[in-house]
Amino acid sequence: MGLEPADQQIVDRLRKLKDEERNIPLPTVEEIKQRLALLKDQNPEASGSNIINIYRIDTRTDQEKAEDLIQEYLAPMELPSTSDLCKDIEEMFNSLQDDGNRTRFDQCMKEEIDIYKKLRDTTSSDNTELINKISAMEIETPPNVQDDNEDETEDEDENENECIMCSRTVNESDLYKCTGCTGDLYCPSCFESSHDENEMIDKHKAVHFIKEDKLSSAKMNLIRKLLTSDSRKNNH
């Protein structure tokens, strides 16, 4: 007595599955090694002492990561040598010596060059005293340059540093920058009259404006450039 049609279909399917399993090739030794390496989080292409964990956890601190990244980008850069930078300053100084009206300016530049040479030859512990001396120096513009541009500079400063409502200057009254008005300047009374309470609470806030000392800024930028160049050279 034969099987029911439904049972016969089940038997046929089982036989077919067994035949398919017999046709599947067994994995090679190399394939087994690769699978084991992946299970151990290792690079299957590496061998011997070169085997590393490709998923290992980075145990460096954020500070160490930042320093390593900076060093990685600074390494290929060609930084100017200290002697070249000093030579550029001396050449600029010498180019100004033909003008008799620049005596005071020349003297200031000469003092800065002398101090920079000392700074180059001192240890880091001696730098503080020299930096303080440089900061105390006054860089003055050449008299003839100052005379030519004095009126123009004063007009620009007055236009830039005055209340947009009443034109009071920073020398006449305290001025405030409005954070919500693209940095416009106001005196206290004009700021209050042109803003309601809701605006001042939300986006329009007053920030006290301090007039920038352009000469002091130029002096400190020169000092930073000199010190940064030396610091980078020493690190390499």
Secondary structure as the mmCIF struct_conf table of DSSP 4:
data_model
#
loop_
_struct_conf.conf_type_id
_struct_conf.id
_struct_conf.beg_label_comp_id
_struct_conf.beg_label_asym_id
_struct_conf.beg_label_seq_id
_struct_conf.end_label_comp_id
_struct_conf.end_label_asym_id
_struct_conf.end_label_seq_id
HELX_LH_PP_P HELX_LH_PP_P1 GLY A 2 GLU A 4
HELX_RH_AL_P HELX_RH_AL_P1 PRO A 5 ASN A 23
BEND BEND1 ILE A 24 ILE A 24
HELX_LH_PP_P HELX_LH_PP_P2 PRO A 25 THR A 28
HELX_RH_AL_P HELX_RH_AL_P2 VAL A 29 LEU A 39
TURN_TY1_P TURN_TY1_P1 LYS A 40 ASP A 41
STRN STRN1 GLN A 42 GLN A 42
TURN_TY1_P TURN_TY1_P2 PRO A 44 GLU A 45
HELX_RH_3T_P HELX_RH_3T_P1 GLY A 48 ASN A 50
STRN STRN2 ASN A 53 ASN A 53
TURN_TY1_P TURN_TY1_P3 ILE A 54 TYR A 55
HELX_RH_AL_P HELX_RH_AL_P3 ASP A 62 LEU A 74
TURN_TY1_P TURN_TY1_P4 ALA A 75 PRO A 76
HELX_LH_PP_P HELX_LH_PP_P3 LEU A 79 SER A 81
HELX_RH_AL_P HELX_RH_AL_P4 THR A 82 SER A 95
TURN_TY1_P TURN_TY1_P5 LEU A 96 ASP A 98
HELX_RH_3T_P HELX_RH_3T_P2 GLY A 100 ARG A 102
HELX_RH_AL_P HELX_RH_AL_P5 THR A 103 ASP A 121
BEND BEND2 THR A 122 THR A 122
HELX_RH_3T_P HELX_RH_3T_P3 SER A 124 ASP A 126
HELX_RH_AL_P HELX_RH_AL_P6 ASN A 127 ALA A 136
HELX_RH_AL_P HELX_RH_AL_P7 PRO A 143 GLU A 160
BEND BEND3 ASN A 161 ASN A 161
STRN STRN3 GLU A 162 GLU A 162
TURN_TY1_P TURN_TY1_P6 ILE A 164 CYS A 166
STRN STRN4 THR A 169 THR A 169
TURN_TY1_P TURN_TY1_P7 VAL A 170 GLU A 172
BEND BEND4 SER A 173 SER A 173
STRN STRN5 TYR A 176 CYS A 178
TURN_TY1_P TURN_TY1_P8 THR A 179 GLY A 183
STRN STRN6 LEU A 185 TYR A 186
HELX_RH_AL_P HELX_RH_AL_P8 PRO A 188 SER A 193
TURN_TY1_P TURN_TY1_P9 SER A 194 SER A 194
BEND BEND5 HIS A 195 HIS A 195
HELX_RH_AL_P HELX_RH_AL_P9 GLU A 197 ASP A 202
TURN_TY1_P TURN_TY1_P10 LYS A 203 LYS A 203
STRN STRN7 ALA A 206 HIS A 208
HELX_RH_AL_P HELX_RH_AL_P10 LYS A 214 ASN A 235
#
